[in-house]
Amino acid sequence: MVALLSITAAACMIWAVVAGLMAIHYCQVHGTTVNPVLLRWEVLRCLSIYRKLTRESTGHVGPLFYHYLVPINAALVLVIIGLIVKIS
């Protein structure tokens, strides 16, 4: 059971990383500079910028924002459930 939860959490993390990198690329195309050394923190900044840019252009938040938000939270929940299952 713990192995299945771990694999699913890892898949969610990969999904979130890919969505974050795609949002960074979108922001770079639209004129935002990104520091590659601080890429870990730039993801959160670029997601905020991505949300603002897509809301201004289309009136809705772009899908990459949710493609980052949902799996990162799902991974967190799966890790917590895995820890609870492993302890008990």
Distance bins in CASP14 RR format, pairs under 12 A and 6 or more apart:
PFRMAT RR
TARGET T0000
AUTHOR 0000-0000-0000
RMODE 2
METHOD distances of the structure
MODEL  1
1 7 0 0 0 0 0 1 0 0 0 0 0
1 8 0 0 0 0 0 1 0 0 0 0 0
1 78 0 0 0 0 0 1 0 0 0 0 0
1 81 0 0 0 0 1 0 0 0 0 0 0
1 82 1 0 0 1 0 0 0 0 0 0 0
1 84 0 0 0 0 0 1 0 0 0 0 0
1 85 1 0 1 0 0 0 0 0 0 0 0
1 86 0 0 0 0 1 0 0 0 0 0 0
1 88 0 0 0 0 0 1 0 0 0 0 0
2 8 0 0 0 0 0 1 0 0 0 0 0
2 9 0 0 0 0 0 1 0 0 0 0 0
2 78 0 0 0 0 0 1 0 0 0 0 0
2 79 0 0 0 0 0 1 0 0 0 0 0
2 81 0 0 0 0 1 0 0 0 0 0 0
2 82 1 0 1 0 0 0 0 0 0 0 0
2 83 0 0 0 0 1 0 0 0 0 0 0
2 84 0 0 0 0 0 1 0 0 0 0 0
2 85 1 0 1 0 0 0 0 0 0 0 0
2 86 1 0 1 0 0 0 0 0 0 0 0
2 87 0 0 0 0 0 1 0 0 0 0 0
2 88 0 0 0 0 0 1 0 0 0 0 0
3 9 0 0 0 0 0 1 0 0 0 0 0
3 10 0 0 0 0 0 1 0 0 0 0 0
3 78 0 0 0 0 0 1 0 0 0 0 0
3 82 0 0 0 0 1 0 0 0 0 0 0
3 85 0 0 0 0 0 1 0 0 0 0 0
3 86 0 0 0 0 0 1 0 0 0 0 0
4 10 0 0 0 0 0 1 0 0 0 0 0
4 11 0 0 0 0 0 1 0 0 0 0 0
4 78 0 0 0 0 1 0 0 0 0 0 0
4 81 0 0 0 0 0 1 0 0 0 0 0
4 82 0 0 0 0 1 0 0 0 0 0 0
4 85 0 0 0 0 0 1 0 0 0 0 0
5 11 0 0 0 0 0 1 0 0 0 0 0
5 12 0 0 0 0 0 1 0 0 0 0 0
5 74 0 0 0 0 0 1 0 0 0 0 0
5 75 0 0 0 0 1 0 0 0 0 0 0
5 76 0 0 0 0 0 1 0 0 0 0 0
5 77 0 0 0 0 1 0 0 0 0 0 0
5 78 1 0 1 0 0 0 0 0 0 0 0
5 79 1 0 0 1 0 0 0 0 0 0 0
5 80 0 0 0 0 1 0 0 0 0 0 0
5 81 1 0 0 1 0 0 0 0 0 0 0
5 82 1 0 1 0 0 0 0 0 0 0 0
5 83 0 0 0 0 1 0 0 0 0 0 0
5 84 0 0 0 0 1 0 0 0 0 0 0
5 85 1 0 0 1 0 0 0 0 0 0 0
5 86 0 0 0 0 1 0 0 0 0 0 0
6 12 0 0 0 0 0 1 0 0 0 0 0
6 13 0 0 0 0 0 1 0 0 0 0 0
6 75 0 0 0 0 0 1 0 0 0 0 0
6 78 1 0 0 1 0 0 0 0 0 0 0
6 79 0 0 0 0 1 0 0 0 0 0 0
6 81 0 0 0 0 0 1 0 0 0 0 0
6 82 1 0 0 1 0 0 0 0 0 0 0
6 83 0 0 0 0 0 1 0 0 0 0 0
6 85 0 0 0 0 0 1 0 0 0 0 0
6 86 0 0 0 0 1 0 0 0 0 0 0
7 13 0 0 0 0 0 1 0 0 0 0 0
7 14 0 0 0 0 0 1 0 0 0 0 0
7 75 0 0 0 0 0 1 0 0 0 0 0
7 78 0 0 0 0 1 0 0 0 0 0 0
7 79 0 0 0 0 0 1 0 0 0 0 0
7 82 0 0 0 0 0 1 0 0 0 0 0
8 14 0 0 0 0 0 1 0 0 0 0 0
8 15 0 0 0 0 0 1 0 0 0 0 0
8 71 0 0 0 0 0 1 0 0 0 0 0
8 74 0 0 0 0 1 0 0 0 0 0 0
8 75 0 0 0 0 1 0 0 0 0 0 0
8 77 0 0 0 0 0 1 0 0 0 0 0
8 78 1 0 1 0 0 0 0 0 0 0 0
8 79 0 0 0 0 1 0 0 0 0 0 0
8 81 0 0 0 0 1 0 0 0 0 0 0
8 82 0 0 0 0 0 1 0 0 0 0 0
9 15 0 0 0 0 0 1 0 0 0 0 0
9 16 0 0 0 0 0 1 0 0 0 0 0
9 71 0 0 0 0 1 0 0 0 0 0 0
9 72 0 0 0 0 0 1 0 0 0 0 0
9 73 0 0 0 0 0 1 0 0 0 0 0
9 74 1 0 0 1 0 0 0 0 0 0 0
9 75 1 0 1 0 0 0 0 0 0 0 0
9 76 0 0 0 0 1 0 0 0 0 0 0
9 77 0 0 0 0 1 0 0 0 0 0 0
9 78 1 0 1 0 0 0 0 0 0 0 0
9 79 1 0 1 0 0 0 0 0 0 0 0
9 80 0 0 0 0 1 0 0 0 0 0 0
9 81 0 0 0 0 1 0 0 0 0 0 0
9 82 0 0 0 0 1 0 0 0 0 0 0
9 83 0 0 0 0 0 1 0 0 0 0 0
10 16 0 0 0 0 0 1 0 0 0 0 0
10 17 0 0 0 0 0 1 0 0 0 0 0
10 71 0 0 0 0 0 1 0 0 0 0 0
10 74 0 0 0 0 0 1 0 0 0 0 0
10 75 1 0 0 1 0 0 0 0 0 0 0
10 78 0 0 0 0 1 0 0 0 0 0 0
10 79 0 0 0 0 1 0 0 0 0 0 0
11 17 0 0 0 0 0 1 0 0 0 0 0
11 18 0 0 0 0 0 1 0 0 0 0 0
11 71 0 0 0 0 1 0 0 0 0 0 0
11 74 0 0 0 0 1 0 0 0 0 0 0
11 75 0 0 0 0 1 0 0 0 0 0 0
11 78 0 0 0 0 1 0 0 0 0 0 0
12 18 0 0 0 0 0 1 0 0 0 0 0
12 19 0 0 0 0 0 1 0 0 0 0 0
12 67 0 0 0 0 0 1 0 0 0 0 0
12 68 0 0 0 0 0 1 0 0 0 0 0
12 69 0 0 0 0 0 1 0 0 0 0 0
12 70 0 0 0 0 1 0 0 0 0 0 0
12 71 1 1 0 0 0 0 0 0 0 0 0
12 72 1 0 0 1 0 0 0 0 0 0 0
12 73 0 0 0 0 1 0 0 0 0 0 0
12 74 1 0 1 0 0 0 0 0 0 0 0
12 75 1 1 0 0 0 0 0 0 0 0 0
12 76 0 0 0 0 1 0 0 0 0 0 0
12 77 0 0 0 0 1 0 0 0 0 0 0
12 78 1 0 0 1 0 0 0 0 0 0 0
12 79 0 0 0 0 1 0 0 0 0 0 0
13 19 0 0 0 0 0 1 0 0 0 0 0
13 20 0 0 0 0 0 1 0 0 0 0 0
13 68 0 0 0 0 0 1 0 0 0 0 0
13 71 1 0 0 1 0 0 0 0 0 0 0
13 72 1 0 0 1 0 0 0 0 0 0 0
13 73 0 0 0 0 0 1 0 0 0 0 0
13 74 0 0 0 0 1 0 0 0 0 0 0
13 75 1 0 1 0 0 0 0 0 0 0 0
13 76 0 0 0 0 1 0 0 0 0 0 0
13 78 0 0 0 0 1 0 0 0 0 0 0
13 79 0 0 0 0 1 0 0 0 0 0 0
14 20 0 0 0 0 0 1 0 0 0 0 0
14 21 0 0 0 0 0 1 0 0 0 0 0
14 67 0 0 0 0 0 1 0 0 0 0 0
14 68 0 0 0 0 0 1 0 0 0 0 0
14 71 0 0 0 0 1 0 0 0 0 0 0
14 72 0 0 0 0 0 1 0 0 0 0 0
14 75 0 0 0 0 1 0 0 0 0 0 0
15 21 0 0 0 0 0 1 0 0 0 0 0
15 22 0 0 0 0 0 1 0 0 0 0 0
15 64 0 0 0 0 0 1 0 0 0 0 0
15 66 0 0 0 0 0 1 0 0 0 0 0
15 67 1 0 0 1 0 0 0 0 0 0 0
15 68 0 0 0 0 1 0 0 0 0 0 0
15 69 0 0 0 0 0 1 0 0 0 0 0
15 70 0 0 0 0 1 0 0 0 0 0 0
15 71 1 0 1 0 0 0 0 0 0 0 0
15 72 0 0 0 0 1 0 0 0 0 0 0
15 73 0 0 0 0 0 1 0 0 0 0 0
15 74 0 0 0 0 1 0 0 0 0 0 0
15 75 0 0 0 0 1 0 0 0 0 0 0
16 22 0 0 0 0 0 1 0 0 0 0 0
16 23 0 0 0 0 0 1 0 0 0 0 0
16 43 0 0 0 0 1 0 0 0 0 0 0
16 44 0 0 0 0 0 1 0 0 0 0 0
16 47 0 0 0 0 0 1 0 0 0 0 0
16 64 0 0 0 0 0 1 0 0 0 0 0
16 65 0 0 0 0 0 1 0 0 0 0 0
16 66 0 0 0 0 0 1 0 0 0 0 0
16 67 1 0 0 1 0 0 0 0 0 0 0
16 68 1 0 1 0 0 0 0 0 0 0 0
16 69 0 0 0 0 1 0 0 0 0 0 0
16 70 0 0 0 0 1 0 0 0 0 0 0
16 71 1 0 1 0 0 0 0 0 0 0 0
16 72 1 0 1 0 0 0 0 0 0 0 0
16 73 0 0 0 0 1 0 0 0 0 0 0
16 74 0 0 0 0 1 0 0 0 0 0 0
16 75 1 0 0 1 0 0 0 0 0 0 0
16 76 0 0 0 0 0 1 0 0 0 0 0
17 23 0 0 0 0 0 1 0 0 0 0 0
17 24 0 0 0 0 0 1 0 0 0 0 0
17 39 0 0 0 0 0 1 0 0 0 0 0
17 40 0 0 0 0 0 1 0 0 0 0 0
17 43 0 0 0 0 1 0 0 0 0 0 0
17 64 0 0 0 0 0 1 0 0 0 0 0
17 67 0 0 0 0 0 1 0 0 0 0 0
17 68 0 0 0 0 1 0 0 0 0 0 0
17 71 0 0 0 0 1 0 0 0 0 0 0
17 72 0 0 0 0 1 0 0 0 0 0 0
17 75 0 0 0 0 0 1 0 0 0 0 0
18 24 0 0 0 0 0 1 0 0 0 0 0
18 25 0 0 0 0 0 1 0 0 0 0 0
18 43 0 0 0 0 0 1 0 0 0 0 0
18 64 0 0 0 0 1 0 0 0 0 0 0
18 67 0 0 0 0 1 0 0 0 0 0 0
18 68 0 0 0 0 1 0 0 0 0 0 0
18 71 0 0 0 0 1 0 0 0 0 0 0
18 72 0 0 0 0 0 1 0 0 0 0 0
19 25 0 0 0 0 0 1 0 0 0 0 0
19 26 0 0 0 0 0 1 0 0 0 0 0
19 43 0 0 0 0 1 0 0 0 0 0 0
19 46 0 0 0 0 0 1 0 0 0 0 0
19 47 0 0 0 0 1 0 0 0 0 0 0
19 50 0 0 0 0 1 0 0 0 0 0 0
19 62 0 0 0 0 0 1 0 0 0 0 0
19 63 0 0 0 0 1 0 0 0 0 0 0
19 64 1 0 1 0 0 0 0 0 0 0 0
19 65 0 0 0 0 1 0 0 0 0 0 0
19 66 0 0 0 0 1 0 0 0 0 0 0
19 67 1 1 0 0 0 0 0 0 0 0 0
19 68 1 0 1 0 0 0 0 0 0 0 0
19 69 0 0 0 0 1 0 0 0 0 0 0
19 70 0 0 0 0 1 0 0 0 0 0 0
19 71 1 0 0 1 0 0 0 0 0 0 0
19 72 0 0 0 0 1 0 0 0 0 0 0
20 26 0 0 0 0 1 0 0 0 0 0 0
20 27 0 0 0 0 1 0 0 0 0 0 0
20 34 0 0 0 0 0 1 0 0 0 0 0
20 39 0 0 0 0 1 0 0 0 0 0 0
20 40 0 0 0 0 0 1 0 0 0 0 0
20 42 0 0 0 0 1 0 0 0 0 0 0
20 43 1 0 1 0 0 0 0 0 0 0 0
20 44 0 0 0 0 1 0 0 0 0 0 0
20 45 0 0 0 0 0 1 0 0 0 0 0
20 46 1 0 0 1 0 0 0 0 0 0 0
20 47 1 0 0 1 0 0 0 0 0 0 0
20 48 0 0 0 0 0 1 0 0 0 0 0
20 49 0 0 0 0 0 1 0 0 0 0 0
20 50 0 0 0 0 1 0 0 0 0 0 0
20 51 0 0 0 0 0 1 0 0 0 0 0
20 63 0 0 0 0 0 1 0 0 0 0 0
20 64 1 0 0 1 0 0 0 0 0 0 0
20 65 0 0 0 0 1 0 0 0 0 0 0
20 66 0 0 0 0 0 1 0 0 0 0 0
20 67 1 0 0 1 0 0 0 0 0 0 0
20 68 1 0 1 0 0 0 0 0 0 0 0
20 69 0 0 0 0 0 1 0 0 0 0 0
20 71 0 0 0 0 0 1 0 0 0 0 0
20 72 0 0 0 0 1 0 0 0 0 0 0
21 27 0 0 0 0 0 1 0 0 0 0 0
21 28 0 0 0 0 0 1 0 0 0 0 0
21 34 0 0 0 0 0 1 0 0 0 0 0
21 36 0 0 0 0 0 1 0 0 0 0 0
21 39 0 0 0 0 1 0 0 0 0 0 0
21 40 0 0 0 0 0 1 0 0 0 0 0
21 42 0 0 0 0 0 1 0 0 0 0 0
21 43 1 0 0 1 0 0 0 0 0 0 0
21 46 0 0 0 0 1 0 0 0 0 0 0
21 47 0 0 0 0 0 1 0 0 0 0 0
21 50 0 0 0 0 0 1 0 0 0 0 0
21 64 0 0 0 0 1 0 0 0 0 0 0
21 67 0 0 0 0 0 1 0 0 0 0 0
21 68 0 0 0 0 1 0 0 0 0 0 0
22 28 0 0 0 0 0 1 0 0 0 0 0
22 29 0 0 0 0 0 1 0 0 0 0 0
22 43 0 0 0 0 0 1 0 0 0 0 0
22 46 0 0 0 0 1 0 0 0 0 0 0
22 47 0 0 0 0 0 1 0 0 0 0 0
22 50 0 0 0 0 1 0 0 0 0 0 0
22 62 0 0 0 0 0 1 0 0 0 0 0
22 63 0 0 0 0 1 0 0 0 0 0 0
22 64 1 0 1 0 0 0 0 0 0 0 0
22 65 0 0 0 0 0 1 0 0 0 0 0
22 67 1 0 0 1 0 0 0 0 0 0 0
22 68 0 0 0 0 1 0 0 0 0 0 0
23 29 0 0 0 0 0 1 0 0 0 0 0
23 30 0 0 0 0 0 1 0 0 0 0 0
23 32 0 0 0 0 0 1 0 0 0 0 0
23 34 0 0 0 0 0 1 0 0 0 0 0
23 42 0 0 0 0 0 1 0 0 0 0 0
23 43 1 0 0 1 0 0 0 0 0 0 0
23 44 0 0 0 0 0 1 0 0 0 0 0
23 45 0 0 0 0 0 1 0 0 0 0 0
23 46 1 0 1 0 0 0 0 0 0 0 0
23 47 1 0 1 0 0 0 0 0 0 0 0
23 48 0 0 0 0 1 0 0 0 0 0 0
23 49 0 0 0 0 1 0 0 0 0 0 0
23 50 1 0 1 0 0 0 0 0 0 0 0
23 51 0 0 0 0 1 0 0 0 0 0 0
23 52 0 0 0 0 0 1 0 0 0 0 0
23 53 0 0 0 0 1 0 0 0 0 0 0
23 54 0 0 0 0 1 0 0 0 0 0 0
23 61 0 0 0 0 0 1 0 0 0 0 0
23 62 0 0 0 0 1 0 0 0 0 0 0
23 63 0 0 0 0 1 0 0 0 0 0 0
23 64 1 0 1 0 0 0 0 0 0 0 0
23 65 1 0 0 1 0 0 0 0 0 0 0
23 66 0 0 0 0 0 1 0 0 0 0 0
23 67 0 0 0 0 1 0 0 0 0 0 0
23 68 1 0 0 1 0 0 0 0 0 0 0
23 69 0 0 0 0 0 1 0 0 0 0 0
24 30 0 0 0 0 0 1 0 0 0 0 0
24 31 0 0 0 0 0 1 0 0 0 0 0
24 32 0 0 0 0 1 0 0 0 0 0 0
24 33 0 0 0 0 0 1 0 0 0 0 0
24 34 1 0 1 0 0 0 0 0 0 0 0
24 35 0 0 0 0 0 1 0 0 0 0 0
24 36 0 0 0 0 1 0 0 0 0 0 0
24 38 0 0 0 0 0 1 0 0 0 0 0
24 39 1 0 0 1 0 0 0 0 0 0 0
24 40 0 0 0 0 0 1 0 0 0 0 0
24 41 0 0 0 0 0 1 0 0 0 0 0
24 42 1 0 0 1 0 0 0 0 0 0 0
24 43 1 0 0 1 0 0 0 0 0 0 0
24 44 0 0 0 0 0 1 0 0 0 0 0
24 45 0 0 0 0 1 0 0 0 0 0 0
24 46 1 0 1 0 0 0 0 0 0 0 0
24 47 0 0 0 0 1 0 0 0 0 0 0
24 48 0 0 0 0 0 1 0 0 0 0 0
24 49 0 0 0 0 1 0 0 0 0 0 0
24 50 0 0 0 0 1 0 0 0 0 0 0
24 64 0 0 0 0 1 0 0 0 0 0 0
24 68 0 0 0 0 0 1 0 0 0 0 0
25 31 0 0 0 0 0 1 0 0 0 0 0
25 32 0 0 0 0 0 1 0 0 0 0 0
25 34 0 0 0 0 1 0 0 0 0 0 0
25 39 0 0 0 0 0 1 0 0 0 0 0
25 42 0 0 0 0 0 1 0 0 0 0 0
25 43 0 0 0 0 0 1 0 0 0 0 0
25 46 0 0 0 0 1 0 0 0 0 0 0
25 50 0 0 0 0 1 0 0 0 0 0 0
25 64 0 0 0 0 1 0 0 0 0 0 0
26 32 0 0 0 0 1 0 0 0 0 0 0
26 34 0 0 0 0 0 1 0 0 0 0 0
26 46 0 0 0 0 1 0 0 0 0 0 0
26 47 0 0 0 0 1 0 0 0 0 0 0
26 49 0 0 0 0 1 0 0 0 0 0 0
26 50 1 0 1 0 0 0 0 0 0 0 0
26 51 0 0 0 0 0 1 0 0 0 0 0
26 52 0 0 0 0 0 1 0 0 0 0 0
26 53 1 0 0 1 0 0 0 0 0 0 0
26 54 0 0 0 0 1 0 0 0 0 0 0
26 57 0 0 0 0 0 1 0 0 0 0 0
26 62 0 0 0 0 1 0 0 0 0 0 0
26 63 0 0 0 0 0 1 0 0 0 0 0
26 64 1 0 0 1 0 0 0 0 0 0 0
26 65 0 0 0 0 0 1 0 0 0 0 0
26 67 0 0 0 0 0 1 0 0 0 0 0
26 68 0 0 0 0 0 1 0 0 0 0 0
27 33 0 0 0 0 1 0 0 0 0 0 0
27 34 1 0 0 1 0 0 0 0 0 0 0
27 42 0 0 0 0 1 0 0 0 0 0 0
27 43 0 0 0 0 0 1 0 0 0 0 0
27 44 0 0 0 0 0 1 0 0 0 0 0
27 45 0 0 0 0 1 0 0 0 0 0 0
27 46 1 0 1 0 0 0 0 0 0 0 0
27 47 0 0 0 0 1 0 0 0 0 0 0
27 48 0 0 0 0 1 0 0 0 0 0 0
27 49 1 0 1 0 0 0 0 0 0 0 0
27 50 1 0 1 0 0 0 0 0 0 0 0
27 51 0 0 0 0 0 1 0 0 0 0 0
27 52 0 0 0 0 1 0 0 0 0 0 0
27 53 1 0 0 1 0 0 0 0 0 0 0
27 54 0 0 0 0 0 1 0 0 0 0 0
27 64 0 0 0 0 0 1 0 0 0 0 0
27 65 0 0 0 0 0 1 0 0 0 0 0
28 34 1 0 1 0 0 0 0 0 0 0 0
28 35 0 0 0 0 0 1 0 0 0 0 0
28 36 0 0 0 0 0 1 0 0 0 0 0
28 39 0 0 0 0 0 1 0 0 0 0 0
28 42 0 0 0 0 0 1 0 0 0 0 0
28 46 0 0 0 0 1 0 0 0 0 0 0
28 49 0 0 0 0 0 1 0 0 0 0 0
28 50 0 0 0 0 0 1 0 0 0 0 0
28 53 0 0 0 0 0 1 0 0 0 0 0
29 46 0 0 0 0 0 1 0 0 0 0 0
29 49 0 0 0 0 0 1 0 0 0 0 0
29 50 0 0 0 0 0 1 0 0 0 0 0
29 53 0 0 0 0 1 0 0 0 0 0 0
30 46 0 0 0 0 0 1 0 0 0 0 0
30 49 0 0 0 0 1 0 0 0 0 0 0
30 50 0 0 0 0 1 0 0 0 0 0 0
30 52 0 0 0 0 0 1 0 0 0 0 0
30 53 1 0 1 0 0 0 0 0 0 0 0
30 54 0 0 0 0 1 0 0 0 0 0 0
30 56 0 0 0 0 0 1 0 0 0 0 0
30 57 0 0 0 0 1 0 0 0 0 0 0
31 46 0 0 0 0 0 1 0 0 0 0 0
31 49 0 0 0 0 1 0 0 0 0 0 0
31 50 0 0 0 0 0 1 0 0 0 0 0
31 53 0 0 0 0 1 0 0 0 0 0 0
32 42 0 0 0 0 1 0 0 0 0 0 0
32 45 0 0 0 0 1 0 0 0 0 0 0
32 46 1 0 0 1 0 0 0 0 0 0 0
32 47 0 0 0 0 0 1 0 0 0 0 0
32 48 0 0 0 0 0 1 0 0 0 0 0
32 49 1 0 1 0 0 0 0 0 0 0 0
32 50 0 0 0 0 1 0 0 0 0 0 0
32 52 0 0 0 0 0 1 0 0 0 0 0
32 53 0 0 0 0 1 0 0 0 0 0 0
33 42 0 0 0 0 1 0 0 0 0 0 0
33 45 0 0 0 0 0 1 0 0 0 0 0
33 46 0 0 0 0 0 1 0 0 0 0 0
33 49 0 0 0 0 0 1 0 0 0 0 0
34 40 0 0 0 0 0 1 0 0 0 0 0
34 41 0 0 0 0 0 1 0 0 0 0 0
34 42 1 0 1 0 0 0 0 0 0 0 0
34 43 0 0 0 0 1 0 0 0 0 0 0
34 44 0 0 0 0 0 1 0 0 0 0 0
34 45 0 0 0 0 1 0 0 0 0 0 0
34 46 1 0 0 1 0 0 0 0 0 0 0
34 47 0 0 0 0 0 1 0 0 0 0 0
34 49 0 0 0 0 1 0 0 0 0 0 0
34 50 0 0 0 0 0 1 0 0 0 0 0
35 41 0 0 0 0 1 0 0 0 0 0 0
35 42 1 0 0 1 0 0 0 0 0 0 0
35 43 0 0 0 0 0 1 0 0 0 0 0
35 45 0 0 0 0 1 0 0 0 0 0 0
35 46 0 0 0 0 0 1 0 0 0 0 0
36 42 0 0 0 0 1 0 0 0 0 0 0
36 43 0 0 0 0 0 1 0 0 0 0 0
38 44 0 0 0 0 0 1 0 0 0 0 0
38 45 0 0 0 0 1 0 0 0 0 0 0
38 46 0 0 0 0 0 1 0 0 0 0 0
39 45 0 0 0 0 0 1 0 0 0 0 0
39 46 0 0 0 0 1 0 0 0 0 0 0
40 46 0 0 0 0 0 1 0 0 0 0 0
41 47 0 0 0 0 0 1 0 0 0 0 0
41 48 0 0 0 0 0 1 0 0 0 0 0
42 48 0 0 0 0 0 1 0 0 0 0 0
42 49 0 0 0 0 1 0 0 0 0 0 0
42 50 0 0 0 0 0 1 0 0 0 0 0
43 49 0 0 0 0 0 1 0 0 0 0 0
43 50 0 0 0 0 1 0 0 0 0 0 0
43 64 0 0 0 0 0 1 0 0 0 0 0
43 65 0 0 0 0 0 1 0 0 0 0 0
43 68 1 0 0 1 0 0 0 0 0 0 0
43 69 0 0 0 0 0 1 0 0 0 0 0
43 72 0 0 0 0 1 0 0 0 0 0 0
44 50 0 0 0 0 0 1 0 0 0 0 0
44 51 0 0 0 0 0 1 0 0 0 0 0
44 65 0 0 0 0 0 1 0 0 0 0 0
44 68 0 0 0 0 1 0 0 0 0 0 0
44 69 0 0 0 0 0 1 0 0 0 0 0
44 72 0 0 0 0 0 1 0 0 0 0 0
45 51 0 0 0 0 0 1 0 0 0 0 0
45 52 0 0 0 0 0 1 0 0 0 0 0
46 52 0 0 0 0 0 1 0 0 0 0 0
46 53 0 0 0 0 1 0 0 0 0 0 0
46 54 0 0 0 0 0 1 0 0 0 0 0
46 64 0 0 0 0 1 0 0 0 0 0 0
46 65 0 0 0 0 0 1 0 0 0 0 0
46 68 0 0 0 0 1 0 0 0 0 0 0
47 53 0 0 0 0 0 1 0 0 0 0 0
47 54 0 0 0 0 0 1 0 0 0 0 0
47 61 0 0 0 0 0 1 0 0 0 0 0
47 62 0 0 0 0 0 1 0 0 0 0 0
47 64 1 0 0 1 0 0 0 0 0 0 0
47 65 1 0 0 1 0 0 0 0 0 0 0
47 66 0 0 0 0 0 1 0 0 0 0 0
47 67 0 0 0 0 0 1 0 0 0 0 0
47 68 1 0 1 0 0 0 0 0 0 0 0
47 69 0 0 0 0 1 0 0 0 0 0 0
47 72 0 0 0 0 0 1 0 0 0 0 0
48 54 0 0 0 0 0 1 0 0 0 0 0
48 55 0 0 0 0 0 1 0 0 0 0 0
48 61 0 0 0 0 0 1 0 0 0 0 0
48 65 0 0 0 0 1 0 0 0 0 0 0
48 68 0 0 0 0 0 1 0 0 0 0 0
48 69 0 0 0 0 0 1 0 0 0 0 0
49 55 0 0 0 0 0 1 0 0 0 0 0
49 56 0 0 0 0 0 1 0 0 0 0 0
49 62 0 0 0 0 0 1 0 0 0 0 0
49 64 0 0 0 0 0 1 0 0 0 0 0
49 65 0 0 0 0 0 1 0 0 0 0 0
50 56 0 0 0 0 0 1 0 0 0 0 0
50 57 0 0 0 0 0 1 0 0 0 0 0
50 58 0 0 0 0 0 1 0 0 0 0 0
50 61 0 0 0 0 1 0 0 0 0 0 0
50 62 1 0 0 1 0 0 0 0 0 0 0
50 63 0 0 0 0 0 1 0 0 0 0 0
50 64 1 0 0 1 0 0 0 0 0 0 0
50 65 1 0 0 1 0 0 0 0 0 0 0
50 66 0 0 0 0 0 1 0 0 0 0 0
50 67 0 0 0 0 0 1 0 0 0 0 0
50 68 0 0 0 0 1 0 0 0 0 0 0
50 69 0 0 0 0 0 1 0 0 0 0 0
51 57 0 0 0 0 0 1 0 0 0 0 0
51 58 0 0 0 0 0 1 0 0 0 0 0
51 59 0 0 0 0 0 1 0 0 0 0 0
51 60 0 0 0 0 0 1 0 0 0 0 0
51 61 1 0 1 0 0 0 0 0 0 0 0
51 62 1 0 0 1 0 0 0 0 0 0 0
51 63 0 0 0 0 0 1 0 0 0 0 0
51 64 0 0 0 0 1 0 0 0 0 0 0
51 65 1 0 1 0 0 0 0 0 0 0 0
51 66 0 0 0 0 1 0 0 0 0 0 0
51 68 0 0 0 0 0 1 0 0 0 0 0
51 69 0 0 0 0 1 0 0 0 0 0 0
52 58 0 0 0 0 0 1 0 0 0 0 0
52 59 0 0 0 0 0 1 0 0 0 0 0
52 61 0 0 0 0 1 0 0 0 0 0 0
52 62 0 0 0 0 0 1 0 0 0 0 0
52 65 0 0 0 0 0 1 0 0 0 0 0
53 59 0 0 0 0 0 1 0 0 0 0 0
53 60 0 0 0 0 0 1 0 0 0 0 0
53 61 0 0 0 0 1 0 0 0 0 0 0
53 62 0 0 0 0 1 0 0 0 0 0 0
53 64 0 0 0 0 0 1 0 0 0 0 0
53 65 0 0 0 0 0 1 0 0 0 0 0
54 60 1 0 0 1 0 0 0 0 0 0 0
54 61 1 0 1 0 0 0 0 0 0 0 0
54 62 1 1 0 0 0 0 0 0 0 0 0
54 63 0 0 0 0 1 0 0 0 0 0 0
54 64 0 0 0 0 1 0 0 0 0 0 0
54 65 1 0 0 1 0 0 0 0 0 0 0
54 66 0 0 0 0 0 1 0 0 0 0 0
55 61 1 0 1 0 0 0 0 0 0 0 0
55 62 1 0 0 1 0 0 0 0 0 0 0
55 65 0 0 0 0 1 0 0 0 0 0 0
56 62 0 0 0 0 0 1 0 0 0 0 0
60 66 0 0 0 0 0 1 0 0 0 0 0
61 67 0 0 0 0 0 1 0 0 0 0 0
61 68 0 0 0 0 0 1 0 0 0 0 0
61 69 0 0 0 0 1 0 0 0 0 0 0
62 68 0 0 0 0 0 1 0 0 0 0 0
62 69 0 0 0 0 0 1 0 0 0 0 0
63 69 0 0 0 0 0 1 0 0 0 0 0
63 70 0 0 0 0 0 1 0 0 0 0 0
64 70 0 0 0 0 0 1 0 0 0 0 0
64 71 0 0 0 0 0 1 0 0 0 0 0
65 71 0 0 0 0 0 1 0 0 0 0 0
65 72 0 0 0 0 0 1 0 0 0 0 0
66 72 0 0 0 0 0 1 0 0 0 0 0
66 73 0 0 0 0 0 1 0 0 0 0 0
66 74 0 0 0 0 0 1 0 0 0 0 0
67 73 0 0 0 0 0 1 0 0 0 0 0
67 74 0 0 0 0 0 1 0 0 0 0 0
68 74 0 0 0 0 0 1 0 0 0 0 0
68 75 0 0 0 0 0 1 0 0 0 0 0
69 75 0 0 0 0 0 1 0 0 0 0 0
69 76 0 0 0 0 0 1 0 0 0 0 0
70 76 0 0 0 0 0 1 0 0 0 0 0
70 77 0 0 0 0 0 1 0 0 0 0 0
71 77 0 0 0 0 0 1 0 0 0 0 0
71 78 0 0 0 0 1 0 0 0 0 0 0
72 78 0 0 0 0 0 1 0 0 0 0 0
72 79 0 0 0 0 0 1 0 0 0 0 0
73 79 0 0 0 0 0 1 0 0 0 0 0
73 80 0 0 0 0 0 1 0 0 0 0 0
74 80 0 0 0 0 0 1 0 0 0 0 0
74 81 0 0 0 0 0 1 0 0 0 0 0
75 81 0 0 0 0 0 1 0 0 0 0 0
75 82 0 0 0 0 0 1 0 0 0 0 0
76 82 0 0 0 0 0 1 0 0 0 0 0
76 83 0 0 0 0 0 1 0 0 0 0 0
77 83 0 0 0 0 0 1 0 0 0 0 0
77 84 0 0 0 0 0 1 0 0 0 0 0
78 84 0 0 0 0 0 1 0 0 0 0 0
78 85 0 0 0 0 0 1 0 0 0 0 0
79 85 0 0 0 0 0 1 0 0 0 0 0
79 86 0 0 0 0 0 1 0 0 0 0 0
80 86 0 0 0 0 0 1 0 0 0 0 0
80 87 0 0 0 0 0 1 0 0 0 0 0
81 87 0 0 0 0 0 1 0 0 0 0 0
81 88 0 0 0 0 0 1 0 0 0 0 0
82 88 0 0 0 0 1 0 0 0 0 0 0
END
